[in-house]
């Protein structure tokens, strides 16, 4: 019996395990996002490097994979072949993508995860995407709210601080913790304005930010980024008078100089897109998003950043690496 | 009881645990499967080119063959995996919170190329 076990069962188990480790990535071409938490023993391979590892204890692993040069045609996934139009797969096939990942964990209390994706030129540039990313579904989830299916607006739960937006920098806006004592109406208005600032940031629309700041008679310090200055100012809105003043500043000029998100010429959410192998002349990458308040972590991962990202940080959300 | 006898009990115990499993479909259409012991869960995409969102909670010993995590886990594991196929364009939102159903919202712009 013992001999049978060692001669038949163990080789079978070994074969199954080796198959698990040796098969290739079957989802080439798929945008993949994975957040995993393990308490105990983890014997697996690093999804990024395919190197086996052994972990024991508490481990949080985040994987974010954006493929390049891999496209599916028809029913099968192929690589490096021509499609019907004669286009050959290349790095320029990297999808236009904006995403946000939010992870909030409480020890023995479960994990809240929220992810948003806008994929493709049309989706990324749409005002719906701007609205969706301006609203903070993650926080709504964290506070047991729900996401409105119609426009991405939040029903229930308090909004996240305006600092948690796609493309925000690591510095904390001075109004990031100013949600307390602010009426719901002011917070909603602030969210809308923050969404417009996000669109400016992603579209590198500094001219409009300068115009708005000038219209509001807000001084820009030498060397300061006007968009970040505007983001700070919007984040510090606390009263209805402030809201009205900034709404007037954001309203389009009658001369038509200001951009409108709904117009075809809008620069809303114009994102850097891979257009070939990486070169020094690549378009600028928006600054990384870093967590704001609420013990949560938010990451925005435009496509030009990195095709594959993996983090193994206990208790932390996937972070962007360059 | 000698060592050989103890080893021979192992397959019997595993078989006993393997018989207990059940599946049910939630109000939101999500298929849930509970497997105690040895189990194989297979999911088929509902349509060609559809995004696949998988939430997994495991307690015990698990051998996983998922591309995002291949290997052996002993203990507790929780995973949320989103796979978006090539050439899919649109917006996708998903939210997972404790004791709440997995929420997925998708609106496709078109099914054309991603070039």
Interface residues (C-beta under 8 A of the other chain):
Chain A: X1 X2 X5 X9 X16 X17 X19 X20 X21 X23 X25 X26 X27 X29 X30 X31 X32 X33 X34 X35 X36 X37 X38 X39 X40 X41 X42 X43 X44 X45 X47 X52 X61 X63 X65 X67 X70 X71 X72 X75 X77 X83 X87 X92 X93 X95 X96 X109 X110 X111 X112 X113 X114 X115 X116 X117 X118 X119 X120 X121 X122 X123 X126 X128 X129 X132 X137 X138 X141 X142 X144 X146 X147 X149 X152
Chain B: X3 X4 X7 X8 X11 X48 X63 X64 X65 X67 X68 X69 X70 X71 X72 X73 X74 X75 X76 X77 X78 X79 X80 X81 X82 X83 X84 X85 X86 X87 X88 X89 X90 X91 X92 X93 X94 X95 X96 X97 X98 X99 X100 X103 X105 X107 X109 X110 X113 X114 X115
